[in-house]
């Protein structure tokens, strides 16, 4: 067994840190003692370090099941950037020979990312059965729970697959999980005795604010005012790409801030550039949809504003969690206009297939074209021998759950009592009143003084233009190719 | 697609089919689309905007109509007098692409991805930095550039790339050179987005997109002729055939002297498919690469032309020759031949 001392040594040697962050050592100690572990750590708490360090310390293959291709690619890139070359993602974007090559060279990898669908393929499963697996990681484990907002039916296969892989040591990670979801995760993965490592989801340095408006113009005016006066950088979230684009233009015009839109409709080149500009402090504000955030590890975000109401508290909490990772005072503001809930409800409804859609897709004899998520969802059930009636009931229940989750979200913005306690209650993590931060939420302090919180931008004259870089193409080339002969101490 | 772009695809002298313009931009290779695309001198735009939707297309046309710049009948649009003036104004004011034809024979999108990533890799190498976030590109491009760097990293890539970009940008007008250089990604330079440069140069997004695509086509041309192996190899495997692989096979058999029936039998294709392949080849390839005479005997051409000579090409009707022993696809082939011989832009 690996000692605590060895864990610290690896932490120092591989990652250059001398201290673990809260929860990391507890999870690692449980794992090295051979205990299956469910780690509930907030976004940004350093979940990935747990399995990275475990892989480095034990020199064994770590298999990570992850729900999204883009997330997997991002995780591989992040590992590569840190100098770990033995990482790969096995995805449907690879050609057959490429996949095959990876499968035949499994021992050359330390970290392998797969989707649950990919993992359930015979060729993949049998290749993995033939190597010694150090650790199975179920990332975003809440996807297994029909009670959670991101339920993915493929995750239901994981309990069985885990047995087929000879019951390897397993780490389940998630950022936000209610008691109900935690129990569900352990039950569905058939690991009822797994050790729980749960950190408080609360983020005491984020002030929680909700503001209501009669008209959209009022809302826009307030947004402009906030973006102008608040300390930057910040993120404004929208439910629609169109609105994100439009508002990015509006803010660029009215605020002198460097603003860009970010959503799934952009091409990868643009997404990369916007992301990197933001990381390198060349942008003040991002107007984003929920597509923004993956792989963004920026610790000085001062505000997260929501222009639309998210569909549930899990999503809201995940998104505002991008603020204040450096521990400094930050703010989350939800701008609400009566009627907004219809947008949210519509979007939420749109993700769950309706009765007639289920019936229609059940009649189909072949899998649907890629991209039609609902069709693929129903195909999944059909393929796994569900009856149409069962599926109808399943989605009926799901619609009800989505409705309940949304009502809880609306409850957050309507509650006249402490919003932080409301959230804590939702996630079954109630704390004592004396544990609440002095500056807590707009229910307690409706007229919060942003200056007193230190959230007002001190240099009003930030009028750095978009093109603050070199003014000539010759200068750009000189910089790109280091023609001055500088070497960075990197 | 915006109104300024659609205007340049229309004509004041004859109505043009909006569906053809749309299908060309989306990249549909049906014979009818290709034929009319050729007639509209729009083939170099084939597949330029693969995600264009019918809705956007119709909205744009409607906008032009509401401004009194076009008349629309069914789905055919023609510039009004006002529209013709606006078209002229835009042609003078907006950047006009010159090299888009290259898109048909080189996968310029992939070339740009490779070049952008390679430039970033070389830039970081110039600063001896190994820990950076690489540009997100397709798996294929990423693998290609990895292998490419493995092959060339010991060359003086820094000098090769600096010289290359220096030479390329210095032959461009200053604003174009600046615009392109600002897109580049490298050490502590995330690069600017198309929207950002459009904003700074006071251009529309679609204008910048055309300009960049045309500049990338020029890059492809320069790279094809460069002596520097590290750069030239970035083009490896990116050449495209003017016609589909299947059409090429049909054409090869045809040019080898096989009859259409034999080709149909040997390739297990319908006769109509074989004919479509040949029409596609006749449209897309230079006329000397297609044996028109085998399908259009001189006597038949003379007979048909006697009926058609006084009618402008785009008003030819098959009914004018239908009583001769001629099939529609032969008639279409004569149209293609005529178009190539006279190139009468209308």
Contacts between the chains, C-beta under 8 A, distances in Angstrom:
chain1	res1	chain2	res2	distance
A	73	B	136	7.3
A	77	B	133	6.6
A	77	B	134	6.7
A	77	B	136	7.5
A	80	B	134	7.7
A	81	B	131	5.5
A	81	B	132	6.5
A	81	B	133	5.6
A	81	B	134	7.9
A	82	B	131	7.1
A	83	B	130	7.5
A	83	B	131	6.5
A	91	B	139	7.9
A	93	B	138	7.6
A	93	B	139	5.4
A	94	B	139	6.0
A	98	B	139	7.2
A	98	B	143	7.8
A	252	B	199	7.6
A	260	B	193	7.0
A	260	B	195	7.5
A	260	B	196	7.3
A	261	B	195	8.0
A	268	B	136	4.7
A	268	B	137	6.7
A	269	B	113	7.6
A	269	B	116	7.0
A	269	B	135	7.0
A	269	B	136	7.9
A	269	B	193	7.8
A	270	B	193	4.7
A	270	B	194	6.8
A	270	B	195	7.5
A	271	B	136	6.9
A	272	B	135	5.4
A	272	B	136	4.8
A	272	B	185	7.6
A	272	B	190	7.6
A	273	B	185	7.1
A	273	B	190	5.2
A	273	B	191	5.0
A	273	B	192	6.7
A	273	B	193	4.9
A	274	B	193	6.3
A	275	B	190	8.0
A	276	B	133	6.5
A	276	B	185	7.9
A	276	B	190	3.4
A	276	B	191	7.8
A	277	B	190	4.7
A	279	B	133	7.8
A	279	B	190	7.8
A	280	B	188	6.8
A	280	B	190	5.9
A	282	B	190	6.6
A	466	B	192	7.9
A	466	B	196	5.9
A	466	B	199	6.7
A	466	B	200	5.8
A	467	B	182	7.5
A	467	B	192	7.9
A	467	B	200	5.4
A	469	B	182	7.3
A	469	B	189	7.2
A	472	B	178	6.7
A	473	B	169	5.2
A	473	B	174	7.7
A	473	B	177	4.5
A	473	B	178	4.8
A	473	B	180	7.4
A	473	B	181	3.7
A	473	B	182	7.8
A	474	B	166	7.9
A	476	B	178	8.0
A	476	B	181	4.3
A	476	B	182	6.7
A	476	B	184	6.8
A	476	B	189	7.5
A	477	B	162	6.0
A	477	B	165	5.5
A	477	B	166	6.1
A	477	B	169	7.4
A	477	B	181	6.6
A	479	B	186	7.6
A	479	B	187	7.7
A	479	B	188	7.9
A	479	B	189	6.5
A	480	B	119	7.1
A	480	B	123	4.6
A	480	B	126	7.6
A	480	B	162	7.8
A	480	B	165	7.8
A	480	B	184	6.2
A	480	B	186	4.1
A	480	B	187	6.9
A	480	B	189	6.3
A	481	B	122	7.2
A	481	B	123	6.2
A	481	B	126	5.0
A	481	B	158	5.3
A	481	B	161	6.3
A	481	B	162	4.2
A	481	B	186	7.7
A	482	B	123	7.6
A	482	B	126	4.0
A	482	B	127	5.3
A	482	B	158	7.1
A	482	B	187	7.1
A	483	B	162	6.4
A	486	B	127	7.5
A	487	B	127	6.5
A	487	B	128	5.6
A	488	B	127	4.9
A	488	B	128	7.2
A	488	B	129	6.1
A	488	B	187	7.5
A	490	B	127	7.2
A	490	B	128	7.3
A	490	B	129	4.7
A	490	B	130	7.8
A	490	B	131	6.5
